[in-house]
Amino acid sequence: MALGLAGIGILALVVMLDVAADVNPAAERAKLQIEAIKYGLGSIAAGGAAAALLLAVRRQRHAEQVHEHTVDDAAERRVTDLYTKAAEQLGHADAAVRLAGLYALERVAQSNPKQRQTIVNVLCAYLRMPYTAPADAKADTASGSTPLTALPMPSGQPLPTDARNPHQELQVRLTAQRILSAHLCLPDDVEPRQAPSITPSPHERFWLDVDLDLTGATLISWDLRRGNVRNVSFDSVSFLGDAGFGETTFNGEALFHGATFNGDALFHGVTFNGEASFSGATFSGIAGFSGATFRGIAGFLRVTFNSVVGFREATFSGGAWFPEATFSDNAWFSRVTFSGDAGFSRATFSGDATFSGATFSDDAGFDGATFSGIALFPAATFSRDAAFDGATFSGVARFGEATFSGVAKFGEATFSGGAAFHNAAFNGTAWFGEATFSGVAGFDGATFSGDARFPGATFSGDARFLGAAFIGDARFPGATFGRPPLLEHVSVTLRDDREDAWPRGWRLAPGASTGRLMREELAIDTIEVPPRTSVEEGG
């Protein structure tokens, strides 16, 4: 701009002098020449002044930028210095110095939001260091007499020369855990859906969007209730005491591969927005997942539940995979919603397995599963195929009022106790080929809209189909009955293409306007009927 003003001044001077040269008389010409020189020099001077002002502004801006960089560099150096000193304190032999280092790191992170993930990484790295809890702490925790967090720091005991005092180190680790919990758990007045709107600042105690990597750590009485974190790794973690995650929100991956929960594991009301994987984990105490929400894939491959496990009213939006899982005690899946595939292939249920009112929107796989206790599926809804091929039911299997919209596969299944399918609805094919029923097989009031196929099935106890409705074909080729099957009041949908194979001793009544079955008395006379026992009568 300054050069433009100077150029305009020179141009104006030349033009005005040229105009003045043609003016007469000489006196007027000289006057105009003087005015032209005056205006031209003024414009040049103005350009010079503008240039000087622009130079001054640039110098000022440069000075301010240098000052800002100096201040930022000084702040960065101060933070780095504080961080370095605090980190060095964590390696000190004295527990008090290590505690001071933890609190110093917390202050650095609180005052500098950009450094929070780095500080959390340091705390996690410290907790990942090898550690063996004191023997008395393990004993107290196992017996439930004294919580780990209540153990006092010993006094008057010299530090070992070759290792840190385990009791003092316990307090240091508990402090590191409390720092993480204090800043990763939402305040009581903040809902999880409000967390993303929180602006990080030195005055905000909650730290948003933090990752945790605690792979292989030993955590004592871990408490992250109402936590809100991003990606977490608890792979191979050993949880001593109870582990509390109630109402926590995991916004990224939540990995618990091979983790060991020595106390109760409480995940009530937890939200997993990404993948949740517990493959190979061991739960020694109660495993509570009631009301949990799994929006991604939930993996529980070969998980061992040694105590009661509860998934009541949990929601699985992605696949729920429990293949080869071991349930040593009662397993509760009442009113659970499985929106994706549900896989329990070769799972072992040693206690009662309760799936009352559960909803399976996609394929449900229980093939090869073992149910040693009562298997409860009353009022369960299977919207697609339900596979129980080769499953073993040692106790009573209850599927009363269940709905099977796809193929119901019970081929080669073994029912050692009673099998109750009263009022069940089979809207697709019901396949019970080679199935074995050692106790009462109850299908009273069941509706078979698709084909009902029992080829080669074995009924050792009563086979009850009282009041059942067969809309599709009914086929019992090769089926064996230890007692005459009960098919009174059965209704059959008449059509020309029916291909039924009814049990021996029963056939469609001729000339009936509505399909019903009748006994063939001569055939019944040839069947040996064993006496009923009190156990079978009550089954």
Order of alpha helices (4+ residues) and beta strands (2+ residues): alpha-alpha-alpha-alpha-alpha-alpha-beta-beta-beta-beta-beta-beta-beta-beta-beta-beta-beta-beta-beta-beta-beta-beta-beta-beta-beta-beta-beta-beta-beta-beta-beta-beta-beta-beta-beta-beta-beta-beta-beta-beta-beta-beta-beta-beta-beta-beta-beta-beta-beta-beta-beta-beta-beta-beta-beta-beta-beta-beta-alpha-alpha
